[in-house]
Amino acid sequence: MRPPPILLPPPILMLVLLLASALLTYLVPAPSITIPFGGLLALLLMIAGIGCSAAGFFTFKRGGTPVRPGADPTTLVLTGPYRFTRNPMYLGVLLFSVGCLFATRSLWFLAPPILFFLVINFSLIPFEEGLLRDRFGSEYETYRRRVRRWL
């Protein structure tokens, strides 16, 4: 097992970013943004995010491969949400955070999805793709060409 390039597990990273945004919203109120149907969109995005992450998590568990970043993959999971996106757990966390933006309407909540995407997309996912390439070779490359990283 190689240590991942980020210090916090992705859900904890997002929790820290959301808590920082909440603190900033309380300490330094930013102008709120108007989002038509914001409450409904927030609810839908948050539910979709939880569902997407949970589906990815339980598909990994059923496949018998570790969920923790940096753990050596034991199975190349190609079923469930992995037929549509290579990273449903990260996508779910991202959708949930956008739902938080819509729910709070605070500009501070624009930072978590952007920062999370940058860290995950340009640091953690390439690291994990390297692990998968090393372990599964051409089978992973075929999957990578067929299924998008996000959507």
Secondary structure, DSSP 8 states (H G I E B T S, - for coil): ----SSSS-HHHHHHHHHHHHHHHHHHS---B---TTHHHHHHHHHHHHHHHHHHHHHHHHHHT---STTS---S---SGGGGT-S-HHHHHHHHHHHHHHHHH-BGGGGHHHHHHHHHIIIIIHHHHHHHHHHHHTHHHHHHHHHS-S--
